[in-house]
Amino acid sequence: MKKTIQRALAILGSLASLAAFPAESVAFLTNLKGEVTVDGSKARLLSELARGQKVVVAKDAQASVMFIASGKEYPLRGPGEFVVNESEVGAGSGPAPTARATEWRANARVLGQVGQTSAASVRMRSIAPPKAVSPLVFPTQGNIATLQPTFRWTATAPAEITLSVVGEEKAVHAGKAVGNSYRVPAKLKPDTEYAWVVRIAGSELGSARFRTLPSEAIQVAEKRKPSERAEFSDRVMYALMLQDLGASQEAQEQWSKLAKERADLPELATLAGK
């Protein structure tokens, strides 16, 4: 028991050092491939960068630096050394990088939270208790950024789904599914809390609650949703935006897709909860 406590304290100490991002951060890393270092240390996806920090990209490696205030992104290709300035990336050696203008604007608070999670959670996983598995998969918590969600659960069998507005006794929708998913045929109301129940052969499989985002937030999420062929960094930024909106489950699903695509970035698997 004593050794376990000492181990946990040591891990927490290391997390504290990982959580300390550079002072006056102006940019962060939206893509990494190959050997990339920041001030001599191995770079991590979503790590924040301060003015004056040096990014070294090895031969055949790549990195992308996006500025928090402007959304301007600099794809960097190796070999080369680069310096983070106030609003641009300068070349210490190698060709000067060319900027890519984007409409993304990172929320510094969410960026910090996600960056800390991606760097630290993998170290806590060995002492964390196992998660309880719910028979209902989505949506089961927080907000959702769609008015026509596809309900999902684990059991594959004919099922009945009942949907109600929290606080109202009468169900607003009831449907039947033959597998383990069901898409609501009509749009739900924005900014409304719902409860849903799944029954199989008359017995309740599970129940959960969720809340639809306000219509303005849903419109933004739908407008900014990138295609599967969009730039990797655009899809990273979309996941960050969902996280910022409080649509944590949808954000987690985006992290999971990215993790499958980029097994070389363990930070993504951590953000996906794997």
Backbone bond lengths (Angstrom), bond angles and torsions (degrees), N, CA, C in turn:
res aa  C-N    CA-C-N  psi(-1)  N-CA   C-N-CA  omega(-1)  CA-C   N-CA-C  phi
1 M - - - 1.457 - - 1.525 110.83 -
2 K 1.340 116.07 -44.09 1.461 121.16 -179.82 1.516 110.87 -61.82
3 K 1.337 116.36 -41.72 1.465 120.32 -179.98 1.523 110.58 -65.70
4 T 1.348 116.34 -37.57 1.467 120.15 179.26 1.515 111.16 -63.09
5 I 1.352 116.02 -42.89 1.465 120.52 179.41 1.521 110.61 -65.04
6 Q 1.338 116.69 -42.86 1.458 120.32 179.12 1.520 110.72 -62.31
7 R 1.330 115.61 -40.87 1.458 119.60 179.47 1.526 110.76 -63.44
8 A 1.344 115.70 -43.77 1.467 119.65 179.89 1.522 111.34 -62.43
9 L 1.347 116.85 -41.41 1.462 120.46 178.91 1.515 111.23 -64.30
10 A 1.329 116.67 -37.99 1.465 120.23 178.65 1.515 110.73 -64.92
11 I 1.339 115.55 -41.22 1.468 119.55 179.15 1.513 110.86 -65.87
12 L 1.337 116.12 -42.36 1.465 119.46 178.55 1.515 111.21 -61.96
13 G 1.322 116.02 -35.04 1.467 119.48 177.97 1.510 110.91 -65.17
14 S 1.330 116.09 -40.69 1.461 118.74 179.12 1.521 110.81 -68.53
15 L 1.343 117.29 -32.95 1.459 120.12 178.30 1.515 111.02 -66.39
16 A 1.315 116.40 -35.81 1.467 119.90 179.36 1.514 110.90 -61.39
17 S 1.325 116.04 -39.65 1.459 118.78 179.09 1.517 110.96 -71.09
18 L 1.356 117.33 -34.83 1.452 119.87 177.92 1.521 111.68 -68.62
19 A 1.324 116.56 -30.74 1.457 120.42 -176.69 1.513 112.37 -73.93
20 A 1.321 118.27 -15.03 1.455 120.88 -176.69 1.520 110.19 -82.23
21 F 1.318 116.94 96.74 1.447 121.57 -179.89 1.518 109.63 -79.57
22 P 1.355 117.80 162.16 1.440 120.98 178.82 1.522 111.71 -56.77
23 A 1.336 116.15 142.77 1.457 120.24 178.02 1.518 109.52 -65.99
24 E 1.336 116.78 144.80 1.455 122.93 177.18 1.528 111.71 52.57
25 S 1.301 115.38 54.24 1.464 120.25 179.41 1.522 110.13 -62.86
26 V 1.327 115.70 138.12 1.460 120.84 -179.89 1.525 111.41 -120.14
27 A 1.333 117.94 -16.38 1.461 121.33 -175.97 1.528 109.60 -151.63
28 F 1.337 115.99 176.93 1.459 120.68 177.28 1.525 108.61 -156.06
29 L 1.327 116.00 166.07 1.459 121.97 -176.63 1.526 110.84 -91.75
30 T 1.334 116.30 121.46 1.461 120.72 -178.89 1.530 112.83 -103.81
31 N 1.322 117.66 -7.18 1.461 120.65 177.77 1.521 109.19 -159.26
32 L 1.312 115.63 145.06 1.465 122.00 177.28 1.517 108.71 -144.62
33 K 1.336 115.31 140.81 1.461 119.58 175.05 1.517 108.10 -154.48
34 G 1.320 116.30 120.52 1.459 119.58 -178.44 1.518 111.50 87.69
35 E 1.325 116.32 -159.67 1.458 122.37 -174.50 1.533 110.85 -85.75
36 V 1.325 115.09 112.07 1.468 121.82 179.56 1.524 108.00 -134.91
37 T 1.334 116.39 132.46 1.465 120.42 178.28 1.527 110.13 -125.48
38 V 1.328 115.03 153.40 1.460 122.36 174.42 1.526 107.25 -122.40
39 D 1.322 116.63 115.12 1.463 122.04 -176.09 1.525 111.79 52.28
40 G 1.320 116.01 37.72 1.456 120.96 175.81 1.516 115.73 89.42
41 S 1.337 118.12 -8.92 1.468 121.29 179.92 1.525 110.01 -105.76
42 K 1.323 115.75 150.54 1.459 120.70 -179.60 1.520 110.60 -57.88
43 A 1.327 116.27 130.61 1.456 121.45 -178.68 1.525 110.57 -76.11
44 R 1.331 116.04 150.17 1.456 121.89 177.19 1.526 108.62 -125.74
45 L 1.319 116.28 142.48 1.444 121.13 177.43 1.522 110.02 -57.06
46 L 1.323 117.68 135.84 1.461 126.75 178.94 1.523 113.55 74.24
47 S 1.340 117.87 6.76 1.461 119.76 175.41 1.523 109.38 -64.76
48 E 1.319 116.13 137.58 1.464 120.99 178.57 1.528 109.83 -80.61
49 L 1.326 114.69 151.56 1.459 121.60 -178.13 1.519 110.19 -126.67
50 A 1.327 115.70 139.40 1.461 121.72 178.47 1.522 110.02 -106.05
51 R 1.314 115.69 165.44 1.459 120.38 176.81 1.519 110.74 -57.89
52 G 1.330 115.35 136.87 1.456 120.41 176.44 1.513 115.00 90.71
53 Q 1.337 118.45 -9.00 1.459 118.94 -179.86 1.527 111.14 -73.89
54 K 1.323 114.95 146.79 1.460 121.36 -176.50 1.520 110.12 -105.08
55 V 1.325 114.83 127.98 1.461 121.89 177.37 1.523 108.20 -109.93
56 V 1.332 116.96 120.51 1.453 121.79 -179.92 1.520 108.36 -110.07
57 V 1.327 115.53 123.54 1.463 121.95 -178.43 1.530 107.95 -112.95
58 A 1.327 116.37 118.30 1.461 121.30 -177.17 1.524 111.06 -72.23
59 K 1.320 115.92 172.93 1.459 121.81 179.67 1.530 110.05 -59.92
60 D 1.320 115.86 134.82 1.462 124.19 179.84 1.529 113.33 68.94
61 A 1.331 118.07 5.24 1.461 121.53 178.34 1.534 109.88 -95.15
62 Q 1.341 115.51 164.76 1.458 121.12 -179.75 1.520 110.08 -141.29
63 A 1.326 115.58 154.02 1.457 121.79 173.79 1.516 107.79 -153.57
64 S 1.332 116.49 154.89 1.462 121.13 175.84 1.514 108.51 -129.94
65 V 1.336 116.13 130.45 1.464 122.67 -179.50 1.521 108.31 -114.40
66 M 1.341 116.98 123.41 1.466 120.92 178.51 1.524 109.25 -114.28
67 F 1.327 116.10 135.08 1.461 120.97 179.21 1.531 110.26 -86.03
68 I 1.318 115.06 133.05 1.461 121.86 -172.70 1.525 111.75 -62.29
69 A 1.318 118.07 -45.02 1.458 121.37 -173.89 1.520 113.14 -73.85
70 S 1.329 117.77 -40.91 1.465 121.39 -172.96 1.516 114.69 -99.12
71 G 1.337 118.39 -22.86 1.448 121.38 -174.03 1.508 112.62 77.34
72 K 1.330 116.92 5.48 1.463 120.93 179.34 1.526 109.27 -73.13
73 E 1.334 116.50 132.21 1.463 120.86 -175.99 1.527 110.87 -118.10
74 Y 1.323 115.13 137.02 1.464 121.68 179.52 1.520 109.66 -114.69
75 P 1.340 118.42 105.29 1.472 120.75 172.21 1.533 109.28 -72.36
76 L 1.326 116.97 127.40 1.465 121.97 -178.08 1.524 109.52 -113.96
77 R 1.317 116.35 134.36 1.460 121.18 178.96 1.530 109.72 -124.05
78 G 1.319 115.52 140.46 1.453 120.25 -178.29 1.516 113.10 -91.33
79 P 1.331 115.60 166.66 1.465 123.19 1.49 1.527 110.86 -82.08
80 G 1.336 115.34 145.60 1.452 118.96 178.02 1.511 111.95 179.80
81 E 1.325 115.60 157.10 1.458 122.50 174.73 1.520 107.72 -116.74
82 F 1.321 115.98 136.84 1.452 121.01 -175.08 1.529 109.83 -134.08
83 V 1.326 115.95 151.27 1.463 121.90 -179.25 1.525 109.51 -120.88
84 V 1.304 116.30 132.73 1.462 121.56 178.77 1.526 108.67 -83.57
85 N 1.322 116.17 117.59 1.456 121.39 176.36 1.526 110.41 -101.05
86 E 1.306 117.32 -170.56 1.464 121.52 -176.49 1.523 112.36 -59.80
87 S 1.334 117.65 -44.50 1.461 120.44 -175.79 1.517 113.35 -138.40
88 E 1.336 117.04 12.35 1.454 120.54 179.62 1.518 110.03 -155.41
89 V 1.318 115.86 167.49 1.466 122.00 176.26 1.525 107.85 -106.29
90 G 1.325 115.55 125.59 1.450 120.37 177.96 1.514 110.87 -100.51
91 A 1.328 116.67 156.10 1.457 121.74 -179.10 1.515 110.22 -95.84
92 G 1.357 116.23 121.59 1.459 120.51 172.98 1.515 109.84 -81.93
93 S 1.335 115.70 -36.03 1.459 122.81 174.43 1.510 107.54 -154.68
94 G 1.302 116.85 154.49 1.452 120.14 -177.23 1.515 110.76 87.92
95 P 1.334 117.61 177.91 1.466 120.90 -177.96 1.529 111.92 -67.73
96 A 1.340 116.02 147.86 1.465 120.59 178.63 1.526 109.77 -67.88
97 P 1.332 118.69 135.13 1.461 120.81 -179.18 1.524 111.90 -73.37
98 T 1.323 115.90 150.75 1.460 122.14 177.72 1.517 109.14 -106.09
99 A 1.329 116.11 134.88 1.455 120.66 -175.91 1.526 111.86 -80.62
100 R 1.333 115.24 151.20 1.460 122.93 173.13 1.522 107.60 -118.11
101 A 1.338 117.04 118.61 1.462 120.49 -179.56 1.524 110.24 -76.03
102 T 1.329 117.07 135.26 1.466 121.51 177.05 1.529 108.89 -133.58
103 E 1.322 115.79 167.16 1.463 121.41 176.97 1.524 111.77 -96.95
104 W 1.332 116.64 2.45 1.459 119.45 -178.13 1.523 111.29 -72.80
105 R 1.326 116.37 143.84 1.456 122.51 172.12 1.524 106.55 -136.56
106 A 1.310 115.87 117.77 1.463 120.06 -176.06 1.523 110.67 -81.07
107 N 1.320 116.05 139.23 1.454 122.37 171.60 1.531 106.88 -82.28
108 A 1.332 116.66 116.38 1.469 120.38 -174.68 1.524 111.90 -59.31
109 R 1.329 116.91 -36.84 1.464 120.20 -179.06 1.527 110.46 -64.97
110 V 1.331 116.66 -48.79 1.465 120.47 -179.43 1.524 110.49 -66.95
111 L 1.319 116.46 -39.20 1.461 120.46 177.93 1.522 110.62 -58.68
112 G 1.322 116.65 -43.71 1.466 120.40 178.50 1.515 111.97 -63.87
113 Q 1.342 116.91 -43.59 1.458 120.77 -179.47 1.528 111.24 -63.83
114 V 1.331 116.52 -44.99 1.464 120.76 -178.83 1.525 110.44 -68.21
115 G 1.331 116.38 -40.19 1.458 119.67 178.83 1.517 112.05 -62.42
116 Q 1.323 116.75 -41.25 1.464 120.47 178.38 1.522 110.77 -65.72
117 T 1.332 116.31 -41.45 1.464 119.92 179.62 1.520 111.45 -62.69
118 S 1.331 116.65 -45.82 1.459 119.76 -177.59 1.514 112.02 -65.05
119 A 1.329 117.19 -30.55 1.460 120.03 -178.18 1.515 113.03 -85.34
120 A 1.333 116.43 -28.96 1.454 119.14 -168.93 1.521 115.89 -109.05
121 S 1.319 118.35 -30.56 1.460 119.67 -171.33 1.510 113.49 -60.39
122 V 1.326 117.00 -34.58 1.456 119.28 -178.93 1.521 111.40 -60.90
123 R 1.325 117.21 -28.67 1.468 121.23 179.76 1.523 111.54 -79.18
124 M 1.326 117.02 -25.46 1.458 120.26 -179.96 1.531 111.90 -86.64
125 R 1.331 116.63 -15.66 1.450 119.64 -172.50 1.516 112.83 -60.39
126 S 1.323 116.99 -31.91 1.459 120.09 -176.38 1.524 112.97 -70.43
127 I 1.349 117.82 -20.81 1.465 119.30 -179.49 1.522 111.75 -113.24
128 A 1.355 117.17 -0.05 1.462 120.11 -179.18 1.525 109.49 -80.23
129 P 1.350 117.76 143.97 1.458 120.21 177.25 1.527 110.37 -69.79
130 P 1.327 118.56 151.28 1.462 120.59 179.37 1.520 111.56 -63.94
131 K 1.340 116.04 145.36 1.455 120.68 -179.13 1.529 110.53 -80.00
132 A 1.330 115.54 142.10 1.452 120.16 175.49 1.530 108.99 -73.34
133 V 1.317 116.51 137.16 1.454 121.56 -178.08 1.522 109.02 -95.44
134 S 1.332 116.83 122.32 1.459 121.90 179.17 1.522 109.53 -94.13
135 P 1.335 118.01 144.46 1.469 119.75 177.64 1.530 112.28 -69.58
136 L 1.339 117.28 -20.34 1.453 120.88 176.43 1.520 108.91 -94.57
137 V 1.330 116.82 134.70 1.464 121.72 -173.27 1.522 112.46 -102.78
138 F 1.341 117.62 -48.24 1.475 120.44 -176.73 1.517 109.42 -157.05
139 P 1.359 115.64 140.48 1.468 129.40 -10.83 1.524 110.28 -89.28
140 T 1.307 116.33 136.76 1.463 119.69 -175.29 1.519 114.19 -123.77
141 Q 1.342 117.85 -3.55 1.453 118.86 -179.27 1.520 110.59 -163.62
142 G 1.335 116.02 155.37 1.458 121.36 172.50 1.514 113.99 63.90
143 N 1.327 115.20 -152.50 1.454 122.90 -176.32 1.521 111.57 -96.13
144 I 1.333 115.52 159.25 1.456 120.31 171.83 1.527 108.34 -128.91
145 A 1.327 116.19 147.62 1.463 121.86 -174.69 1.517 111.88 -101.81
146 T 1.316 117.07 34.30 1.458 121.87 177.56 1.515 109.55 -147.15
147 L 1.315 116.66 151.26 1.463 121.30 177.17 1.527 111.53 -101.08
148 Q 1.325 117.00 -2.00 1.460 121.41 175.42 1.525 109.78 -130.49
149 P 1.331 116.81 70.12 1.464 119.65 -177.38 1.522 112.26 -71.10
150 T 1.323 115.04 154.85 1.459 121.38 171.04 1.519 107.35 -102.76
151 F 1.319 116.88 109.21 1.456 121.50 179.12 1.524 109.42 -70.11
152 R 1.321 117.08 139.43 1.456 121.47 -179.61 1.529 110.29 -135.74
153 W 1.313 116.04 144.22 1.461 121.89 176.92 1.518 108.21 -145.22
154 T 1.331 117.66 175.41 1.464 120.81 -170.43 1.518 113.99 -87.25
155 A 1.314 118.41 -37.28 1.471 121.09 -175.40 1.523 110.42 -74.58
156 T 1.343 116.58 138.06 1.463 122.15 178.27 1.514 108.63 -106.42
157 A 1.336 114.90 100.13 1.462 120.59 -178.10 1.529 107.63 -169.12
158 P 1.330 117.67 158.88 1.465 119.07 174.81 1.529 110.35 -54.82
159 A 1.330 116.05 129.79 1.462 119.57 -174.60 1.521 111.05 -138.10
160 E 1.314 115.23 159.15 1.464 122.70 175.27 1.521 108.34 -113.97
161 I 1.335 116.15 133.57 1.462 121.51 -178.32 1.522 108.53 -118.37
162 T 1.308 115.93 129.32 1.459 121.54 177.61 1.520 108.63 -119.97
163 L 1.344 115.67 131.46 1.458 121.46 -178.16 1.515 109.49 -121.23
164 S 1.340 116.16 131.04 1.462 121.25 -178.63 1.523 110.42 -134.56
165 V 1.311 115.77 152.98 1.464 120.69 170.46 1.517 107.14 -81.92
166 V 1.311 116.81 130.05 1.466 120.69 -178.89 1.530 109.27 -61.02
167 G 1.326 115.32 129.69 1.469 120.55 -178.91 1.516 113.14 99.22
168 E 1.346 117.05 -10.57 1.454 121.35 177.90 1.524 108.92 -114.80
169 E 1.314 116.47 136.57 1.461 120.70 -175.41 1.532 112.40 -75.57
170 K 1.315 117.26 -35.36 1.460 121.15 -174.72 1.523 111.09 -81.03
171 A 1.349 117.22 134.33 1.458 121.87 177.39 1.529 110.03 -68.56
172 V 1.323 116.51 142.45 1.464 120.25 178.64 1.526 111.58 -93.29
173 H 1.344 116.62 -16.42 1.464 119.43 178.31 1.526 109.86 -160.02
174 A 1.312 116.06 143.28 1.467 122.46 174.16 1.519 107.41 -138.10
175 G 1.312 116.13 137.26 1.453 120.06 -178.41 1.512 111.83 -147.43
176 K 1.340 115.70 172.23 1.456 121.51 179.16 1.518 109.80 -125.23
177 A 1.326 115.54 142.17 1.466 121.52 179.31 1.518 109.08 -128.51
178 V 1.334 116.86 148.14 1.468 120.29 -179.69 1.528 111.31 -97.84
179 G 1.323 117.01 -16.27 1.465 120.16 -179.15 1.511 111.75 -117.90
180 N 1.334 115.65 -126.37 1.467 119.05 -179.89 1.528 111.52 -128.12
181 S 1.341 116.18 31.67 1.456 120.07 175.23 1.521 109.58 -152.76
182 Y 1.327 114.58 156.99 1.467 119.73 -179.11 1.523 108.31 -156.48
183 R 1.334 116.54 123.56 1.456 121.59 178.44 1.518 109.81 -97.77
184 V 1.310 116.23 129.24 1.455 121.25 179.26 1.533 108.63 -63.23
185 P 1.333 118.55 126.38 1.472 120.35 -175.36 1.526 114.37 -72.36
186 A 1.321 117.56 -25.90 1.469 121.34 -179.50 1.520 109.73 -121.55
187 K 1.308 115.32 155.72 1.467 119.53 -178.19 1.526 111.44 -69.37
188 L 1.334 114.57 141.65 1.456 120.85 175.23 1.526 109.28 -83.72
189 K 1.309 116.10 174.52 1.458 120.93 178.28 1.527 109.87 -82.94
190 P 1.322 118.55 141.24 1.469 119.91 175.25 1.522 111.19 -71.73
191 D 1.319 115.63 157.51 1.465 122.59 175.43 1.534 112.07 52.24
192 T 1.334 115.37 46.22 1.468 121.13 -177.46 1.526 109.31 -134.53
193 E 1.326 116.56 140.22 1.462 121.38 178.25 1.526 110.11 -93.28
194 Y 1.335 115.19 129.03 1.456 121.42 -178.29 1.530 110.74 -120.35
195 A 1.326 114.68 156.37 1.471 122.00 171.03 1.521 107.63 -125.16
196 W 1.331 116.60 141.87 1.464 119.21 177.61 1.517 110.99 -134.30
197 V 1.315 115.04 148.41 1.466 122.52 -176.68 1.524 108.67 -130.73
198 V 1.324 115.94 137.44 1.468 121.78 175.77 1.527 108.46 -114.42
199 R 1.335 115.79 129.27 1.464 121.52 177.54 1.523 109.63 -123.56
200 I 1.322 115.49 136.25 1.462 122.21 176.51 1.527 108.05 -122.65
201 A 1.320 115.38 123.38 1.480 121.14 -178.50 1.522 111.35 54.22
202 G 1.327 116.20 36.77 1.457 121.13 176.96 1.513 115.71 84.63
203 S 1.323 117.36 -10.98 1.467 120.73 -179.68 1.531 109.81 -101.06
204 E 1.308 116.27 139.73 1.461 120.47 -178.53 1.529 110.92 -72.32
205 L 1.338 115.90 123.94 1.461 121.05 175.94 1.524 110.94 -81.56
206 G 1.326 116.20 -39.23 1.460 120.52 179.78 1.512 111.12 175.45
207 S 1.333 115.78 168.57 1.457 121.61 178.07 1.522 108.63 -143.15
208 A 1.316 116.19 155.94 1.466 120.57 -178.71 1.522 109.50 -158.44
209 R 1.340 114.64 169.28 1.454 121.34 178.06 1.522 110.20 -126.74
210 F 1.316 115.47 156.40 1.462 121.48 173.63 1.519 107.71 -157.24
211 R 1.312 116.00 168.60 1.466 120.87 178.43 1.520 109.45 -132.25
212 T 1.317 116.39 133.38 1.455 119.95 174.97 1.527 109.23 -77.13
213 L 1.316 116.26 143.99 1.460 120.56 178.70 1.526 110.26 -72.22
214 P 1.331 117.52 161.06 1.467 120.22 173.61 1.529 110.22 -58.62
215 S 1.318 116.72 154.26 1.460 121.51 -174.37 1.525 112.37 -58.59
216 E 1.338 118.35 -36.81 1.466 120.74 -179.70 1.518 111.05 -62.84
217 A 1.335 116.12 -42.83 1.460 120.58 -179.96 1.526 111.13 -66.40
218 I 1.338 116.84 -39.25 1.458 120.34 179.27 1.523 110.58 -65.91
219 Q 1.319 117.20 -39.43 1.465 120.88 178.29 1.529 111.04 -62.26
220 V 1.337 116.03 -41.00 1.471 120.26 178.32 1.521 110.18 -63.78
221 A 1.339 116.62 -45.68 1.466 120.83 -178.77 1.524 111.07 -62.22
222 E 1.326 117.08 -41.68 1.463 120.30 -179.96 1.521 111.36 -68.33
223 K 1.320 116.46 -39.22 1.462 120.87 -179.22 1.522 111.97 -67.05
224 R 1.347 116.12 -38.36 1.452 120.31 -174.35 1.527 113.94 -90.82
225 K 1.319 117.56 -2.28 1.463 119.63 -177.73 1.526 109.97 -64.96
226 P 1.340 117.94 119.65 1.465 120.79 -177.79 1.526 111.25 -81.87
227 S 1.312 115.79 159.79 1.460 120.67 176.18 1.532 109.36 -77.49
228 E 1.327 116.25 168.31 1.456 120.86 179.48 1.527 111.63 -64.99
229 R 1.327 116.85 -20.49 1.455 121.29 -179.26 1.529 112.88 -98.78
230 A 1.315 117.13 5.57 1.463 120.83 -179.55 1.525 110.36 -67.44
231 E 1.316 116.18 165.78 1.467 121.37 177.01 1.521 110.05 -54.02
232 F 1.320 116.34 143.12 1.464 121.12 179.45 1.526 110.68 -55.08
233 S 1.324 116.94 -44.53 1.462 120.56 -177.78 1.525 111.85 -65.27
234 D 1.348 118.26 -30.82 1.465 120.74 176.75 1.528 110.35 -65.80
235 R 1.321 116.12 -38.45 1.460 119.87 179.18 1.531 111.31 -72.27
236 V 1.333 116.29 -31.81 1.467 120.02 173.65 1.530 109.55 -65.17
237 M 1.327 116.42 -43.97 1.456 120.43 -179.39 1.526 111.72 -66.04
238 Y 1.327 117.26 -33.47 1.462 120.38 177.18 1.535 110.29 -65.09
239 A 1.328 116.77 -41.69 1.463 120.09 177.22 1.527 110.28 -62.71
240 L 1.319 116.88 -40.44 1.465 120.81 176.93 1.523 111.03 -62.97
241 M 1.332 116.98 -40.38 1.460 120.65 179.71 1.524 111.16 -63.41
242 L 1.347 116.83 -43.56 1.462 120.17 176.96 1.518 110.79 -59.85
243 Q 1.337 115.94 -40.14 1.458 120.34 178.01 1.526 110.31 -62.55
244 D 1.321 116.19 -41.47 1.456 121.86 179.88 1.525 111.12 -64.11
245 L 1.334 117.24 -36.51 1.457 121.83 -179.86 1.530 112.30 -74.72
246 G 1.315 116.70 -11.18 1.455 120.47 -177.90 1.517 113.18 90.63
247 A 1.341 117.41 5.07 1.467 122.05 177.32 1.525 108.44 -85.00
248 S 1.319 115.86 67.47 1.467 121.70 -169.85 1.526 112.90 -65.42
249 Q 1.329 118.31 -37.21 1.465 119.32 -179.46 1.526 111.53 -67.88
250 E 1.325 117.09 -41.66 1.463 120.01 178.16 1.524 110.98 -67.51
251 A 1.329 115.88 -35.54 1.468 119.53 175.59 1.522 109.94 -63.11
252 Q 1.324 116.09 -43.42 1.466 120.50 -179.83 1.522 111.27 -61.79
253 E 1.332 117.24 -37.26 1.461 120.48 177.96 1.526 110.91 -66.55
254 Q 1.339 116.63 -36.36 1.462 119.69 176.47 1.522 110.94 -66.14
255 W 1.347 116.19 -41.95 1.474 119.29 177.52 1.521 109.88 -61.31
256 S 1.335 116.91 -37.40 1.463 120.99 -179.26 1.533 110.98 -64.63
257 K 1.339 117.66 -41.87 1.463 121.19 177.35 1.521 110.67 -62.18
258 L 1.329 115.93 -43.12 1.463 120.16 -179.65 1.525 110.73 -66.41
259 A 1.339 116.19 -37.19 1.466 120.23 -179.93 1.520 111.43 -64.49
260 K 1.322 117.52 -37.45 1.464 120.82 178.06 1.523 110.89 -66.50
261 E 1.317 115.17 -34.40 1.463 120.28 -179.50 1.520 112.20 -75.45
262 R 1.339 116.25 -35.43 1.454 120.27 -174.62 1.529 110.53 -125.72
263 A 1.317 115.10 78.58 1.469 120.46 179.39 1.520 111.85 -66.69
264 D 1.348 117.00 -14.43 1.461 120.54 -179.80 1.521 112.51 -78.76
265 L 1.328 117.45 -5.22 1.464 121.31 179.50 1.535 109.09 -115.88
266 P 1.329 118.59 88.83 1.464 121.41 -177.65 1.511 113.85 -61.31
267 E 1.343 118.03 -20.06 1.455 121.13 178.27 1.537 110.66 -59.01
268 L 1.334 116.15 -34.84 1.462 120.04 -178.12 1.527 111.35 -67.82
269 A 1.323 116.60 -40.96 1.464 119.77 177.90 1.514 110.67 -62.97
270 T 1.320 117.18 -36.43 1.455 121.18 178.25 1.521 110.28 -65.45
271 L 1.335 117.26 -44.80 1.454 120.70 179.48 1.518 111.50 -65.72
272 A 1.347 116.43 -28.39 1.458 120.70 178.02 1.527 112.01 -78.95
273 G 1.339 116.23 -6.39 1.453 120.38 179.38 1.499 114.16 80.10
274 K 1.355 116.45 25.16 1.460 119.50 -178.01 1.524 110.88 -104.65
